[in-house]
Amino acid sequence: MAWLEGVFLDFYPWSLALHVISVISWMAGLLYLPRLFVYHAENKENISNLYEIFNKMEIKLFYFIMRPAMISSWVFGLILIFTPGIIDWHDGWPWVKAAMVLSLTWYHHALGRWRKALADRTSHHSGRFFRMVNEIPALLMIVIVLMVIGRPF
C-alpha cells in the first residue's frame, strides 16, 4: 500500500487546491441562498412572476452550484484526510473541524428543505428567520478556518 500513499502525497497540492476551490464555491452558495429566501419569503403574496423567478434562481443555485461544490468539498477533503502525515487525529482541532463540516452539511440539507417549502408555498418561515440563519455558515466557517490555520489544540 506504500504506492497508494505515494499517489496521495503526489496529488496533495492538487487535492488541496481543488478542496479550497470547492469550499469557496460551496460557502458562496450557503451564504447567498438564504438571502434569496429572505426576498422569496417577503414576496410570497406577490402575484407577479417574482415568486417564480426566485424559485428558479434557488433551484439553479442549489442543484447546479451548491450540491456539486458540497460533493467535491467532501471528496477532496476525504482525499486530504487519507493523505499520510497531513492530519494527526490525536490532536483536537481535526475533530472540531469535522463537527463543523458535518454542521455545514446539515445546514445545506436544511436549506434544501426550506427551498422546497418556499417553492410549494408551505413555508412558515419569515424573512427575519432567514436573515438570522444566514449567519450560521459564516460562524461555522470562522471556526473551521481557525482550526485549520491555527491548530490551537
One Martini backbone bead per residue (centre of mass of N, CA, C, O) as a GRO file, in nm:
protein
  153
    1MET     BB    1   0.049   0.068  -0.001
    2ALA     BB    2   0.277   0.275  -0.066
    3TRP     BB    3   0.183   0.369  -0.347
    4LEU     BB    4  -0.075   0.515  -0.242
    5GLU     BB    5   0.068   0.723  -0.068
    6GLY     BB    6   0.220   0.849  -0.309
    7VAL     BB    7  -0.027   0.948  -0.458
    8PHE     BB    8  -0.136   1.134  -0.238
    9LEU     BB    9   0.122   1.309  -0.219
   10ASP     BB   10   0.131   1.399  -0.519
   11PHE     BB   11  -0.180   1.516  -0.503
   12TYR     BB   12  -0.197   1.727  -0.273
   13PRO     BB   13  -0.194   2.013  -0.410
   14TRP     BB   14  -0.451   1.951  -0.580
   15SER     BB   15  -0.649   1.871  -0.356
   16LEU     BB   16  -0.626   2.135  -0.201
   17ALA     BB   17  -0.714   2.329  -0.425
   18LEU     BB   18  -0.989   2.188  -0.486
   19HIS     BB   19  -1.098   2.220  -0.202
   20VAL     BB   20  -1.094   2.529  -0.183
   21ILE     BB   21  -1.272   2.583  -0.429
   22SER     BB   22  -1.518   2.424  -0.328
   23VAL     BB   23  -1.563   2.578  -0.062
   24ILE     BB   24  -1.608   2.855  -0.182
   25SER     BB   25  -1.856   2.776  -0.349
   26TRP     BB   26  -2.028   2.667  -0.118
   27MET     BB   27  -2.027   2.923   0.060
   28ALA     BB   28  -2.161   3.109  -0.137
   29GLY     BB   29  -2.430   2.954  -0.134
   30LEU     BB   30  -2.480   2.953   0.179
   31LEU     BB   31  -2.494   3.277   0.178
   32TYR     BB   32  -2.709   3.335  -0.061
   33LEU     BB   33  -2.972   3.166  -0.038
   34PRO     BB   34  -3.100   3.305   0.215
   35ARG     BB   35  -3.136   3.577   0.072
   36LEU     BB   36  -3.344   3.472  -0.125
   37PHE     BB   37  -3.545   3.381   0.093
   38VAL     BB   38  -3.615   3.655   0.198
   39TYR     BB   39  -3.749   3.758  -0.067
   40HIS     BB   40  -3.941   3.524  -0.099
   41ALA     BB   41  -4.095   3.548   0.174
   42GLU     BB   42  -4.168   3.865   0.119
   43ASN     BB   43  -4.325   3.757  -0.178
   44LYS     BB   44  -4.568   3.539  -0.150
   45GLU     BB   45  -4.814   3.750  -0.228
   46ASN     BB   46  -4.705   3.787  -0.499
   47ILE     BB   47  -4.846   3.776  -0.831
   48SER     BB   48  -4.613   3.783  -0.971
   49ASN     BB   49  -4.312   3.639  -1.112
   50LEU     BB   50  -4.112   3.666  -0.870
   51TYR     BB   51  -4.149   3.395  -0.726
   52GLU     BB   52  -4.047   3.223  -0.973
   53ILE     BB   53  -3.770   3.348  -0.997
   54PHE     BB   54  -3.666   3.259  -0.722
   55ASN     BB   55  -3.705   2.960  -0.765
   56LYS     BB   56  -3.506   2.930  -1.005
   57MET     BB   57  -3.257   3.039  -0.862
   58GLU     BB   58  -3.252   2.830  -0.631
   59ILE     BB   59  -3.228   2.576  -0.798
   60LYS     BB   60  -2.965   2.643  -0.947
   61LEU     BB   61  -2.791   2.692  -0.700
   62PHE     BB   62  -2.835   2.420  -0.550
   63TYR     BB   63  -2.788   2.202  -0.796
   64PHE     BB   64  -2.539   2.351  -0.978
   65ILE     BB   65  -2.349   2.449  -0.725
   66MET     BB   66  -2.377   2.340  -0.430
   67ARG     BB   67  -2.377   2.035  -0.462
   68PRO     BB   68  -2.107   1.998  -0.616
   69ALA     BB   69  -1.940   2.152  -0.402
   70MET     BB   70  -1.995   1.964  -0.167
   71ILE     BB   71  -1.893   1.703  -0.290
   72SER     BB   72  -1.604   1.805  -0.357
   73SER     BB   73  -1.530   1.880  -0.070
   74TRP     BB   74  -1.549   1.592   0.038
   75VAL     BB   75  -1.361   1.444  -0.153
   76PHE     BB   76  -1.103   1.623  -0.108
   77GLY     BB   77  -1.109   1.598   0.199
   78LEU     BB   78  -1.070   1.288   0.209
   79ILE     BB   79  -0.804   1.286   0.065
   80LEU     BB   80  -0.658   1.451   0.282
   81ILE     BB   81  -0.706   1.257   0.517
   82PHE     BB   82  -0.545   1.011   0.351
   83THR     BB   83  -0.296   1.176   0.375
   84PRO     BB   84   0.002   1.136   0.479
   85GLY     BB   85   0.081   1.360   0.752
   86ILE     BB   86  -0.156   1.581   0.779
   87ILE     BB   87  -0.318   1.426   1.013
   88ASP     BB   88  -0.366   1.438   1.370
   89TRP     BB   89  -0.603   1.259   1.562
   90HIS     BB   90  -0.484   1.349   1.852
   91ASP     BB   91  -0.591   1.600   1.799
   92GLY     BB   92  -0.858   1.838   1.824
   93TRP     BB   93  -0.913   2.007   1.560
   94PRO     BB   94  -1.028   1.787   1.360
   95TRP     BB   95  -1.290   1.742   1.525
   96VAL     BB   96  -1.403   2.024   1.506
   97LYS     BB   97  -1.406   2.043   1.203
   98ALA     BB   98  -1.587   1.799   1.152
   99ALA     BB   99  -1.833   1.914   1.303
  100MET     BB  100  -1.863   2.167   1.119
  101VAL     BB  101  -1.903   2.013   0.851
  102LEU     BB  102  -2.154   1.862   0.941
  103SER     BB  103  -2.314   2.122   0.994
  104LEU     BB  104  -2.303   2.230   0.702
  105THR     BB  105  -2.449   1.985   0.582
  106TRP     BB  106  -2.708   2.018   0.738
  107TYR     BB  107  -2.767   2.306   0.638
  108HIS     BB  108  -2.787   2.237   0.341
  109HIS     BB  109  -3.038   2.048   0.380
  110ALA     BB  110  -3.217   2.263   0.505
  111LEU     BB  111  -3.223   2.445   0.257
  112GLY     BB  112  -3.367   2.236   0.081
  113ARG     BB  113  -3.628   2.228   0.250
  114TRP     BB  114  -3.691   2.535   0.239
  115ARG     BB  115  -3.706   2.556  -0.067
  116LYS     BB  116  -3.945   2.365  -0.104
  117ALA     BB  117  -4.147   2.521   0.074
  118LEU     BB  118  -4.139   2.778  -0.095
  119ALA     BB  119  -4.229   2.648  -0.364
  120ASP     BB  120  -4.504   2.525  -0.219
  121ARG     BB  121  -4.615   2.741  -0.010
  122THR     BB  122  -4.535   2.611   0.310
  123SER     BB  123  -4.390   2.828   0.445
  124HIS     BB  124  -4.329   2.969   0.792
  125HIS     BB  125  -4.100   3.152   0.718
  126SER     BB  126  -3.931   3.435   0.756
  127GLY     BB  127  -3.717   3.677   0.673
  128ARG     BB  128  -3.590   3.688   0.957
  129PHE     BB  129  -3.506   3.396   0.977
  130PHE     BB  130  -3.313   3.402   0.726
  131ARG     BB  131  -3.128   3.620   0.841
  132MET     BB  132  -3.031   3.453   1.084
  133VAL     BB  133  -2.934   3.181   0.938
  134ASN     BB  134  -2.717   3.331   0.757
  135GLU     BB  135  -2.489   3.316   0.995
  136ILE     BB  136  -2.399   3.021   1.027
  137PRO     BB  137  -2.176   2.971   0.807
  138ALA     BB  138  -1.983   3.192   0.907
  139LEU     BB  139  -1.928   3.072   1.188
  140LEU     BB  140  -1.826   2.796   1.093
  141MET     BB  141  -1.596   2.903   0.916
  142ILE     BB  142  -1.431   3.036   1.137
  143VAL     BB  143  -1.371   2.778   1.293
  144ILE     BB  144  -1.236   2.621   1.067
  145VAL     BB  145  -1.004   2.817   1.006
  146LEU     BB  146  -0.886   2.821   1.294
  147MET     BB  147  -0.822   2.519   1.302
  148VAL     BB  148  -0.640   2.489   1.044
  149ILE     BB  149  -0.439   2.729   1.094
  150GLY     BB  150  -0.396   2.722   1.419
  151ARG     BB  151  -0.404   2.463   1.579
  152PRO     BB  152  -0.477   2.489   1.909
  153PHE     BB  153  -0.510   2.140   1.984
   0.00000   0.00000   0.00000
